[in-house]
Amino acid sequence: MAWTWCVSSRTDAPPATAQALQVRVLADAYGLGAEARARLVDAMLDRQERNARW
C-alpha cells in the first residue's frame, strides 16, 4: 500500500520529501511502532522485487 499510494516515479511526482511524509502518515494511521517503521522501506522494496519476478 505504501508503494502504490505514497511513492511515485513519475516525472511530475511530488518531491521525495513529500512522498516520505505520505508514507509517514500511512505508518501513523496503522499505528506502526519503531521496529516496524525501520523495516517499512525494505518491505516495500521486497514486495516490488517479488512483483517483478512474478
C-alpha positions in Angstrom: 0.0 0.0 0.0 2.8 2.4 0.9 4.4 1.9 -2.5 1.2 2.2 -4.5 -0.4 5.1 -2.7 2.6 7.1 -1.4 5.5 6.7 -3.8 5.7 7.6 -7.4 8.4 7.6 -10.0 6.5 9.8 -12.5 8.4 12.8 -13.7 5.7 15.0 -12.3 5.5 13.3 -8.9 5.8 15.3 -5.7 9.4 15.7 -4.3 10.8 12.8 -2.3 10.3 14.7 1.0 6.5 15.0 0.3 6.3 11.3 -0.7 8.2 10.4 2.5 5.6 12.4 4.5 2.8 10.4 2.9 4.5 7.2 4.0 4.8 8.6 7.5 1.1 9.5 7.6 0.2 5.9 6.4 2.5 4.4 9.1 1.0 6.7 11.7 -2.6 5.7 10.6 -1.7 2.0 11.0 0.0 2.6 14.4 3.4 1.2 13.3 5.9 1.2 16.1 9.6 2.0 15.7 10.6 -1.6 14.8 8.0 -1.9 12.0 8.9 1.6 10.7 12.5 0.6 10.5 11.6 -2.3 8.2 9.0 -0.5 6.1 11.2 0.7 3.2 12.8 -2.8 2.9 9.4 -4.4 2.9 8.3 -2.0 0.1 11.3 -2.9 -2.0 10.9 -6.6 -1.3 7.3 -6.5 -2.4 8.3 -4.8 -5.7 11.0 -7.3 -6.3 8.5 -10.1 -5.8 6.0 -8.4 -8.1 8.7 -8.0 -10.8 9.7 -11.7 -10.6 6.1 -12.8 -10.8 
